[in-house]
Amino acid sequence: MKSTSILVCLVLLSFVAFASAQAPQGPPKPAPELERLNYFAGNWSNEGDMKPGPMGPGGKFTGKDHNEWMAGKFFLLSHGTFGGAMGSGTEMAVMGYKPDDKVYTYDAYNSMGEAEHSTGTVSGDTWTWLGEQKMGGQTIKGRFTIKELSPASYSFKYEVEPQGASQWATVMEGKATKATGEASGKEKKEGKKEGKEDKD
């Protein structure tokens, strides 16, 4: 009888422990590392130079991006436009973070049919994003480096390393500038004031 009571108690304790483990712990919370992506939130304009090479003839290019957090703040969504020697188009991108791998993620798709998948790390004011793509039957490694120059500007450089090569070649360089609401508002007011004076 005593042994049966002990067995029943053990079964009940096991059930309670199992139920506690399965009980919902509340909604998941974003990894603290995601806060670092706040730097990119907002509206950005970029410009730079594309070097002649396997990706095209090269030339000047410009672009604009609007980046905002998805509900829940697990992913930063980006909608952008671009134009230059290789044509113009639109792009959608998603940035996130994988706690298990301790890397940031970047997945982008554009209106030219291109898809890009990269993982990134940040050290101080420098971001390094790495990815691969197929081109001409070869696997080409890509490295996109961002250096934060201020809270509202950064420089960037994209390099490639073709299969079998032992060094990186620069494909693209440029700079991005963030639009601030205060500056934009001030410019609008000044523009309206000048227009009024012209009419007078």
C-alpha positions in Angstrom: 0.0 0.0 0.0 2.8 2.4 0.9 4.7 1.6 -2.3 1.5 2.3 -4.3 1.1 5.7 -2.7 4.8 6.6 -3.5 4.2 5.5 -7.1 1.1 7.6 -7.4 3.0 10.7 -6.0 5.8 10.2 -8.4 3.4 10.0 -11.4 1.6 13.1 -10.2 4.9 15.0 -9.8 6.0 13.9 -13.3 2.7 15.1 -14.7 3.0 18.5 -12.9 6.6 18.9 -14.2 5.5 18.0 -17.7 2.6 20.4 -17.6 4.8 23.2 -16.3 7.3 22.7 -19.1 4.4 22.7 -21.7 2.7 25.8 -20.2 2.9 28.9 -22.4 5.6 31.3 -21.2 3.9 34.4 -22.8 4.6 35.9 -26.2 8.2 35.6 -27.4 10.4 38.6 -27.1 12.8 40.0 -29.7 16.5 39.2 -29.1 18.3 42.3 -27.6 20.7 42.2 -30.5 17.8 43.4 -32.8 18.0 46.8 -31.1 21.2 47.4 -33.1 19.2 47.4 -36.3 17.4 50.5 -35.1 20.3 52.4 -36.8 18.8 51.5 -40.2 15.2 52.5 -39.4 13.9 55.5 -41.3 14.3 57.0 -44.8 17.7 56.8 -46.5 19.1 58.1 -49.8 22.2 56.5 -51.2 24.5 57.1 -54.2 27.7 55.6 -55.4 29.8 54.2 -58.2 29.5 50.7 -59.8 32.9 49.5 -61.1 32.9 47.9 -64.6 33.1 44.1 -64.3 31.2 40.8 -64.3 28.1 42.5 -62.8 27.8 45.1 -65.6 29.3 48.1 -67.3 29.5 50.2 -64.2 28.6 53.9 -63.6 26.8 56.1 -61.1 23.7 54.9 -59.2 21.2 56.3 -56.7 18.6 54.8 -54.5 16.1 55.5 -51.7 15.0 53.2 -48.9 12.2 53.3 -46.4 12.9 51.0 -43.4 10.4 50.2 -40.6 9.9 47.6 -38.0 7.4 44.8 -38.6 4.9 44.4 -35.7 6.6 42.5 -32.9 10.0 44.1 -33.8 11.6 40.8 -34.9 12.2 42.0 -38.4 13.1 45.3 -40.0 11.4 45.7 -43.4 12.8 47.7 -46.2 11.2 49.0 -49.4 13.4 50.7 -51.9 13.9 52.1 -55.4 17.2 52.3 -57.4 18.4 53.6 -60.7 21.7 53.7 -62.6 23.6 52.4 -65.6 22.2 48.9 -65.0 18.6 50.1 -65.1 16.0 51.1 -62.5 13.7 49.1 -60.3 12.3 48.4 -56.8 13.5 46.1 -54.0 12.1 44.6 -50.8 14.4 43.4 -48.0 14.0 41.9 -44.6 16.6 42.1 -41.8 16.5 40.0 -38.7 18.7 38.1 -36.2 19.3 34.4 -35.5 20.1 33.9 -31.8 21.2 30.3 -32.3 23.8 31.3 -34.9 24.6 34.7 -33.5 24.3 36.4 -36.9 22.1 39.0 -38.5 20.1 38.0 -41.6 19.4 39.9 -44.8 17.1 38.6 -47.5 16.3 40.8 -50.5 14.3 40.5 -53.7 14.1 43.0 -56.6 12.1 43.8 -59.7 15.0 42.5 -61.9 14.5 39.0 -60.7 17.4 38.9 -58.3 17.4 37.4 -54.8 20.1 38.0 -52.2 20.6 36.1 -48.9 23.4 37.2 -46.5 24.4 36.9 -42.9 26.0 39.7 -41.0 28.0 40.6 -37.9 28.7 44.0 -36.4 31.9 45.1 -34.6 31.9 48.7 -33.2 30.7 50.9 -36.1 31.4 48.4 -38.8 28.9 45.8 -40.3 30.1 42.9 -42.4 27.6 41.0 -44.5 28.6 37.8 -46.3 26.7 35.9 -49.0 27.1 33.8 -52.2 25.6 33.9 -55.7 25.8 31.9 -58.9 27.2 33.7 -62.0 28.2 32.1 -65.2 28.2 28.6 -63.6 30.6 29.8 -60.8 29.9 30.5 -57.2 30.9 34.0 -56.3 31.3 35.1 -52.7 30.1 38.6 -51.8 31.1 40.9 -49.0 29.1 44.0 -48.2 30.8 46.3 -45.6 29.0 49.2 -43.9 30.8 51.8 -41.8 28.7 54.1 -39.7 30.0 57.6 -40.0 27.3 59.3 -37.9 23.8 58.5 -36.7 22.6 59.8 -40.1 25.2 58.6 -42.6 27.3 55.6 -43.5 29.7 54.5 -46.2 29.4 51.1 -48.0 31.5 48.9 -50.2 30.6 45.7 -52.0 33.4 43.2 -52.9 33.3 39.9 -54.7 35.7 36.9 -54.7 35.2 34.6 -57.7 35.6 30.8 -57.3 39.3 29.9 -57.1 40.4 33.5 -56.5 42.4 34.5 -53.4 41.5 38.1 -53.1 38.5 40.4 -53.0 37.7 42.8 -55.8 35.7 46.0 -55.2 32.5 46.2 -57.3 30.7 49.1 -55.7 31.3 51.9 -53.3 29.0 54.7 -52.0 27.4 56.6 -49.2 24.0 56.7 -47.6 22.3 59.6 -45.8 19.3 59.4 -43.5 16.5 62.0 -43.8 15.4 63.4 -40.5 11.9 64.6 -39.9 13.0 67.9 -38.4 15.2 68.7 -41.4 12.5 67.7 -43.9 9.9 69.8 -42.0 12.2 72.8 -41.9 12.9 72.6 -45.6 9.2 72.4 -46.4 8.5 75.5 -44.3 11.3 77.5 -45.9 10.1 76.4 -49.3 6.5 77.6 -48.6 7.9 80.9 -47.2 10.0 81.5 -50.4 7.1 80.7 -52.6 4.9 83.2 -50.7 7.6 85.9 -51.1 7.9 85.3 -54.8 4.2 85.8 -55.2 4.3 89.0 -53.3 
